[in-house]
Amino acid sequence: LDGKDVGEVKRAKDDGRLPVEDHNTRIVVVGADAEAARYVAEALTREAFHNVGFFAGSFATVQKALSVSER
């Protein structure tokens, strides 16, 4: 959801999935596609997280790259 302290971002802050004690912790967002990842990254920056980036590829691309690097 758009706005501050709303939706899934608020729930993630409340349940500990996001580092609320250190807003400078590096966060990299991966989504179904670049547009989805960018949307979430922008939502996190509205919540005062300062070190947020996003991967401009798909989650499947990340999974494939990780499986190759594990070999």
N, C-alpha and C positions, 0 to 999 in steps of 0.2 A: 504494500500500500504506500501511496505517496504521503509525505508528512514525517514528522518526528515522533518517536515513541509510539509507533503504531504497528500492527500486523506482526509478521514473522520475525522482523528485526527486534521488536520489543520483547517477544517471547524468547528469542535467542539470548538477549541481554539478561533477562530474568532467570533463565534456567542454566546459565553458565557456558553456553556454546560460544559466546563472544567474550573476549578478554576485557571486562569492564574496569578492571583495576589499572590497565595500561593501554590507553587508546593509541599508543604509538607502535603496538605490536604489529608486525607485518601480516597482512591478510591478503591472500590471493584467491580470487573468486573464479570458479569454473562453472559454466552453465551448459545447457543443452546447445547453445550457440553463443556467438559473441554478443548479440543484442541482449540476451537474458543475463549474461554475466555482467555486462556493463550496467544494466538496470540495478542489479543487486549491489554492485560496487558503489554506485551513486547513492543508493539508499543508505549504505554504511557510512559514507562520508557525511551525509546529513545528520548522522548520529554522533558526530565528532570523532570518528575514527580517522586518523591522519595518514596512515600508511597503507592504503588500500589500492590494489591493482586488480586487473582482470585478465584472463587468458582469452585471446580473441579467436579461439578455435572451439571445437566441440568437446564435450566430456569424453566422447568415444576416442578422440584424438589423443587426449591425455592418457586414457587407459591403455591405448596401444603403445604409446611412448614409454609408459612405465613398465609394461610387460616386456618390452624389448630390452630395457635397461636392466631388468632383473636377471636376464640370461647370462 
